[in-house]
Amino acid sequence: MSAREREIRKQARSAKLIAIMAGKSSRNRSLSDKICRFLVNRATAVKPEDDFMRDPLIDNDVGFDPDELDRFQRGEK
């Protein structure tokens, strides 16, 4: 058995395990279901620095204070 065949078999086993874990994580009946859900969430979570949907204005809490927002809504400068 060549190294390539071993790698393909390893990937196939991994894909089967992922499918089983995803199926178990959709249920919420036992402790193993909850563990599978935790592992799937952890494996599929996006790192904050790689998340393109995050907004730096919100993360840095740069925004309007209530008085400034009120003046803006009234059209004052």
C-alpha positions in Angstrom: 0.0 0.0 0.0 1.5 3.3 -1.1 1.5 6.5 1.0 -1.1 8.0 -1.4 -3.5 5.1 -0.8 -3.1 5.5 3.0 -3.8 9.2 2.8 -6.9 8.6 0.7 -8.2 6.0 3.2 -7.4 8.3 6.1 -9.4 11.1 4.4 -12.3 8.7 3.7 -12.4 7.6 7.4 -12.3 11.3 8.4 -15.2 12.2 6.1 -17.3 9.3 7.5 -16.5 10.4 11.1 -17.4 14.0 10.3 -20.8 12.9 8.8 -21.6 10.8 11.9 -20.6 13.6 14.2 -22.7 16.1 12.3 -25.7 13.8 12.5 -25.3 13.2 16.2 -24.8 16.9 16.9 -28.2 17.7 15.3 -29.9 15.7 18.1 -29.7 16.8 21.7 -30.6 13.6 23.6 -27.5 12.4 25.2 -24.1 13.5 26.5 -22.4 12.2 23.3 -24.7 14.3 21.2 -23.7 17.4 23.2 -20.0 16.5 22.9 -20.4 16.1 19.1 -22.1 19.5 18.9 -19.3 21.1 20.8 -16.6 19.5 18.6 -18.5 20.4 15.4 -19.0 24.0 16.5 -15.3 24.3 17.5 -14.1 22.8 14.2 -16.3 25.1 12.1 -15.9 28.3 14.0 -14.2 31.2 12.2 -11.3 32.9 13.9 -12.1 36.5 14.7 -9.2 37.8 12.7 -10.4 35.9 9.6 -14.1 36.9 9.9 -14.8 39.4 7.2 -18.3 40.1 8.6 -17.0 41.7 11.7 -17.3 45.5 11.9 -14.3 47.3 13.5 -16.6 50.2 14.5 -18.7 47.8 16.6 -15.8 45.9 18.0 -13.9 49.0 19.1 -17.2 50.5 20.4 -16.9 53.6 18.3 -20.3 55.0 17.9 -22.7 57.8 18.9 -23.4 58.8 22.5 -27.1 59.4 23.2 -26.8 63.2 23.0 -24.9 63.1 19.7 -27.4 60.6 18.2 -30.3 62.9 19.3 -28.7 65.9 17.6 -28.0 63.9 14.5 -31.6 62.7 14.2 -32.9 66.3 14.6 -30.5 67.5 11.8 -28.3 69.7 14.0 -24.6 69.9 13.6 
